[in-house]
Every structure is written in C-alpha cells, then in structure tokens.
Amino acid sequence: MSSKSASLTSGLVAKKGLAAPAIATPQHEEKLQPATYYKALTVKLDRDRYEALKRAGVKFDKKSQEIFVDALDAWLKVNEFI
C-alpha cells in the first residue's frame, strides 16, 4: 500500500499581511430546539414500590420517568393544580 503525501505548494502559504481565517460553509443547517426547562428530582422508594414501578415499565414499555410524569399529571389534575 502506497500513500501519497499532500502537495505543499506556494499557494498554501499566505503572503505576510494577507492571511485570513478560513470560512467554512455548513453542509447542513442544524435545527435548533426551543430551550426546555428540566429540574432533576430524587425519589426514594421502598423495594416493593420500586419493583412494581419496574414491572409496570416492562409491561407498558415505558421508562420510569414517563410513568412518574403521567402519574404526577393525573394527581395535579385531580387536585386542580392544572
């Protein structure tokens, strides 16, 4: 396998005083998502509740986060906070 080195010519070197930063053109425009506020919380569960939460997650194919958010939304709605 032979590797060919890049050609180093005088065209690669800027004359003194004429150097300028390279301008990169974006290949694709990134879509910016709106800023979302999240606050991390810690919930302590006894073993029975923890295992029930995990079984529910497997049964309904949901993460614990989704289950907690759904449950909190339901509780807030019943108690007229939302």
MOMO-V408756 format. One record per pair of residues at least 6 apart in sequence whose C-alpha atoms are under 7 Angstrom apart, sorted by the first residue. I is the first residue (numbers start at 1). J is the second residue. D is the distance in Angstrom with one decimal. If there is no record, write none. Layout:
# MOMO-V408756
<<I,J,D> <I,J,D>>
This chain:
# MOMO-V408756
<<53,64,6.8> <57,63,5.6> <57,64,6.3> <76,82,5.9>>
